[in-house]
Amino acid sequence: MKPITPVQTSPSLHQKDVRAIVQLFSKIAMMQGSIQAKKRKLMQGLCDLVDADYWLWNVMRFEPNNIPIAYDVLYNMPEDIFTAFAAINYELPKDEVTQQIIHHSTSNRHWTRRRPQLVSQSLFEQSDAYKKHLYRTDLGDSLISIYPINPEQFIFSSCCIHRSKSKPSFSDRDCLINHILISEVDWLHQFELSETPNSPPAPLPPRLQTVFTLIIEGYTPKRIAHLLNLTENTVRTYIRHIYKHFKVSSRIELTKRFTHGDGNQLPS
């Protein structure tokens, strides 16, 4: 089983894309409501960033030689597309796309691919999954992002976004935006969180989220202190907490994390 492997490049995001990702995080950090509502807001926000039409998030068991099992699911797609995916999981466990997902997930790392990077378009259109279930739908190109939750038990968070047939394929930029955003929201991938209205939407408190946004915008600690009516020492303390949270040691590393990601959105 050999996936399609185009020539590898090292794309990075434009500052406006990084700014849009951070602004989406900030909106959700301030949002009231359940974790489920925040997940829906995040996935819809991701679709807006890359001009996708449909999204599907679920927690799945992708165990080799067994039928995939869904433990939790949220989606915005039409029922015919969702029903088609559900039928493929249970009727066609040997589907080539599913097998490629299982194969790639053995690395136990978060990864993101366009569907044609897993299975060529011609092979996809020749598959039973397409001929039996998907050809009637409006499903165009897809981005698949798999995040390990409990690899020992083969449990993963699966975040997939899709375009309609009328739109062009996703670009490297779209794939990188998807990968970075999904990488940086641990709470998206949990499915046993309390559903109380005040459950925390993100690890960073609102004040640190504000400072984080200003750092990404390029503001100096002195300027941030002036804008937020804080002492510069307080701002530098906040910045140290932000660096610790993202496991970086400098502004350069933090910026690179949100412009380049970890590189696992590319075929190896």
C-alpha positions as CSV (number, residue, x, y, z in Angstrom):
1,M,0.0,0.0,0.0
2,K,1.8,3.1,-1.3
3,P,0.3,6.6,-0.9
4,I,0.7,9.3,-3.4
5,T,3.9,11.3,-2.5
6,P,4.3,14.6,-4.3
7,V,7.6,16.5,-4.1
8,Q,7.9,17.8,-0.5
9,T,8.0,21.6,0.1
10,S,8.2,23.7,3.2
11,P,5.4,26.2,3.0
12,S,4.7,28.8,5.6
13,L,1.7,30.9,6.4
14,H,1.3,34.6,5.6
15,Q,0.9,36.9,8.6
16,K,-2.7,37.5,7.8
17,D,-3.4,33.8,8.0
18,V,-1.7,33.5,11.4
19,R,-3.6,36.5,12.6
20,A,-6.9,34.9,11.5
21,I,-6.1,31.7,13.4
22,V,-5.3,33.6,16.6
23,Q,-8.4,35.8,16.3
24,L,-10.5,32.6,15.9
25,F,-8.9,31.2,19.1
26,S,-9.6,34.5,20.9
27,K,-13.3,34.5,19.9
28,I,-13.7,31.0,21.2
29,A,-11.9,31.7,24.4
30,M,-14.4,34.5,25.1
31,M,-17.4,32.4,24.0
32,Q,-20.0,31.3,26.4
33,G,-21.7,27.9,26.1
34,S,-20.9,24.2,26.1
35,I,-17.8,22.4,24.8
36,Q,-19.8,21.0,22.0
37,A,-20.9,24.5,20.9
38,K,-17.2,25.6,21.0
39,K,-16.2,22.7,18.9
40,R,-18.8,23.6,16.3
41,K,-17.7,27.2,16.3
42,L,-14.0,26.1,15.8
43,M,-14.7,23.7,13.0
44,Q,-17.0,26.2,11.2
45,G,-14.3,28.9,11.7
46,L,-11.7,26.6,10.2
47,C,-14.0,26.1,7.2
48,D,-14.4,29.8,6.8
49,L,-10.6,30.3,6.8
50,V,-10.0,27.8,3.9
51,D,-13.3,28.2,2.0
52,A,-14.6,24.7,2.9
53,D,-18.3,23.8,2.8
54,Y,-18.6,20.8,5.1
55,W,-16.9,19.6,8.3
56,L,-17.0,16.4,10.3
57,W,-15.3,15.8,13.7
58,N,-15.4,12.5,15.5
59,V,-13.6,10.3,17.9
60,M,-12.8,7.0,16.2
61,R,-11.2,3.7,16.9
62,F,-9.0,2.9,13.9
63,E,-7.8,-0.6,14.8
64,P,-6.1,-2.6,12.1
65,N,-8.2,-5.5,10.7
66,N,-11.4,-4.2,12.5
67,I,-14.3,-2.1,11.5
68,P,-13.8,1.6,12.5
69,I,-15.9,2.6,15.5
70,A,-17.2,6.1,16.2
71,Y,-17.5,7.2,19.8
72,D,-18.5,10.8,19.3
73,V,-19.5,12.8,16.3
74,L,-20.3,16.4,15.3
75,Y,-20.9,17.6,11.7
76,N,-22.5,20.3,9.5
77,M,-22.7,18.3,6.3
78,P,-25.9,17.3,4.5
79,E,-27.4,14.0,5.7
80,D,-26.7,12.3,2.4
81,I,-22.9,12.9,2.8
82,F,-22.9,12.0,6.5
83,T,-24.9,8.8,5.8
84,A,-22.6,7.9,3.0
85,F,-19.5,8.1,5.3
86,A,-21.3,6.1,8.0
87,A,-22.2,3.4,5.5
88,I,-18.6,3.3,4.2
89,N,-17.2,2.8,7.7
90,Y,-19.4,-0.2,8.4
91,E,-19.9,-1.8,5.0
92,L,-16.5,-1.2,3.5
93,P,-13.8,-1.4,6.3
94,K,-11.2,-2.3,3.7
95,D,-11.9,1.0,1.8
96,E,-8.5,2.3,0.6
97,V,-8.9,5.7,2.2
98,T,-9.7,4.1,5.6
99,Q,-6.7,1.8,5.2
100,Q,-4.4,4.7,4.5
101,I,-5.8,6.5,7.6
102,I,-5.0,3.4,9.7
103,H,-1.6,3.1,8.1
104,H,-0.6,6.7,8.7
105,S,-1.9,6.7,12.2
106,T,0.6,4.0,13.3
107,S,3.1,6.9,13.7
108,N,1.1,8.1,16.7
109,R,1.7,11.7,15.6
110,H,-0.8,14.2,14.5
111,W,-0.9,14.3,10.7
112,T,-2.9,16.1,8.0
113,R,-3.3,15.2,4.3
114,R,-5.4,16.0,1.3
115,R,-7.4,12.9,0.2
116,P,-5.4,12.7,-3.1
117,Q,-2.2,12.5,-1.1
118,L,-3.6,9.3,0.4
119,V,-5.4,7.8,-2.6
120,S,-5.2,9.2,-6.1
121,Q,-8.3,10.7,-7.6
122,S,-8.6,8.0,-10.2
123,L,-8.3,5.2,-7.7
124,F,-10.8,7.0,-5.4
125,E,-13.4,7.3,-8.2
126,Q,-12.9,3.6,-9.0
127,S,-13.5,2.5,-5.4
128,D,-16.7,0.9,-4.1
129,A,-17.0,3.7,-1.5
130,Y,-17.3,6.2,-4.3
131,K,-19.4,4.1,-6.7
132,K,-21.8,2.9,-4.1
133,H,-22.2,5.9,-1.8
134,L,-20.3,9.1,-2.7
135,Y,-20.8,9.7,-6.4
136,R,-24.4,11.0,-5.9
137,T,-23.3,13.6,-3.3
138,D,-21.8,17.0,-3.7
139,L,-18.5,15.9,-2.1
140,G,-15.4,17.4,-3.7
141,D,-11.9,17.6,-2.3
142,S,-11.2,16.6,1.4
143,L,-8.7,17.5,4.0
144,I,-8.2,14.8,6.7
145,S,-6.5,15.5,10.0
146,I,-5.9,12.7,12.6
147,Y,-4.9,13.5,16.1
148,P,-3.9,10.7,18.5
149,I,-5.9,10.6,21.8
150,N,-5.0,7.1,23.0
151,P,-2.9,5.3,20.4
152,E,-2.5,2.2,22.6
153,Q,-6.2,1.6,22.2
154,F,-6.2,2.9,18.6
155,I,-8.4,5.9,19.5
156,F,-8.0,9.1,17.5
157,S,-9.7,12.5,16.9
158,S,-10.6,12.8,13.3
159,C,-11.2,16.3,11.8
160,C,-12.2,16.3,8.2
161,I,-13.2,19.3,6.0
162,H,-14.6,19.1,2.5
163,R,-15.4,21.3,-0.5
164,S,-18.3,20.9,-2.8
165,K,-17.6,19.6,-6.3
166,S,-17.8,23.1,-7.9
167,K,-14.7,24.3,-6.0
168,P,-11.0,23.7,-6.7
169,S,-8.9,21.4,-4.7
170,F,-7.4,22.4,-1.4
171,S,-3.9,24.1,-1.5
172,D,-0.8,23.6,0.6
173,R,-1.8,26.8,2.4
174,D,-5.2,25.3,3.3
175,C,-3.5,22.1,4.5
176,L,-1.1,24.0,6.7
177,I,-3.8,26.2,8.2
178,N,-5.8,23.1,9.0
179,H,-2.8,21.3,10.5
180,I,-1.7,24.2,12.7
181,L,-5.1,25.0,14.0
182,I,-6.0,21.4,14.8
183,S,-2.6,21.0,16.5
184,E,-3.1,23.9,18.9
185,V,-6.5,23.1,20.5
186,D,-6.1,20.1,22.8
187,W,-9.7,20.5,24.1
188,L,-11.1,19.8,20.6
189,H,-9.8,16.3,20.8
190,Q,-11.4,15.4,24.2
191,F,-14.7,13.6,24.3
192,E,-15.2,13.1,28.0
193,L,-15.1,16.8,29.0
194,S,-17.8,18.1,31.3
195,E,-20.6,19.7,29.3
196,T,-21.2,22.4,31.9
197,P,-21.8,25.9,30.3
198,N,-18.7,27.3,31.9
199,S,-16.3,24.6,30.9
200,P,-13.0,26.3,30.0
201,P,-12.7,26.6,26.2
202,A,-8.9,26.8,26.1
203,P,-5.9,26.4,28.3
204,L,-4.9,30.0,28.1
205,P,-6.8,32.4,30.3
206,P,-8.4,35.4,28.5
207,R,-5.7,37.9,29.6
208,L,-2.9,35.6,28.4
209,Q,-4.8,35.0,25.2
210,T,-4.9,38.8,24.6
211,V,-1.2,39.1,25.2
212,F,-0.6,36.1,22.9
213,T,-2.6,37.8,20.1
214,L,-0.5,41.0,20.5
215,I,2.7,39.0,20.4
216,I,1.7,37.4,17.1
217,E,0.8,40.8,15.8
218,G,4.4,41.9,16.5
219,Y,3.9,44.2,19.5
220,T,6.8,44.6,22.0
221,P,6.3,44.0,25.7
222,K,6.5,47.7,26.3
223,R,3.8,48.4,23.8
224,I,1.6,45.6,25.2
225,A,2.0,47.0,28.7
226,H,0.9,50.4,27.5
227,L,-2.1,49.1,25.6
228,L,-3.3,46.9,28.5
229,N,-2.4,49.3,31.3
230,L,0.0,46.8,32.8
231,T,3.5,47.0,34.0
232,E,6.2,45.7,31.6
233,N,7.3,43.2,34.2
234,T,3.8,41.8,34.3
235,V,3.6,41.5,30.6
236,R,7.0,39.7,30.5
237,T,5.7,37.3,33.2
238,Y,2.6,36.6,31.0
239,I,4.9,36.1,28.0
240,R,6.9,33.5,29.9
241,H,3.7,31.6,30.8
242,I,2.7,31.7,27.1
243,Y,6.1,30.4,26.0
244,K,5.8,27.6,28.6
245,H,2.3,26.7,27.4
246,F,3.4,26.4,23.8
247,K,6.8,24.8,24.8
248,V,8.9,27.4,23.1
249,S,11.6,29.7,24.4
250,S,11.4,32.8,22.2
251,R,9.1,34.9,20.0
252,I,10.8,33.5,16.9
253,E,10.0,29.9,17.9
254,L,6.4,30.9,18.8
255,T,5.9,32.7,15.4
256,K,7.4,29.8,13.5
257,R,5.1,27.4,15.2
258,F,2.1,29.3,13.8
259,T,3.6,29.9,10.4
260,H,5.3,26.6,9.6
261,G,3.7,24.0,11.9
262,D,5.5,20.8,12.6
263,G,5.8,19.7,9.0
264,N,3.5,16.7,9.4
265,Q,0.9,18.1,7.0
266,L,3.2,16.9,4.1
267,P,3.8,13.4,2.7
268,S,7.1,12.0,3.8
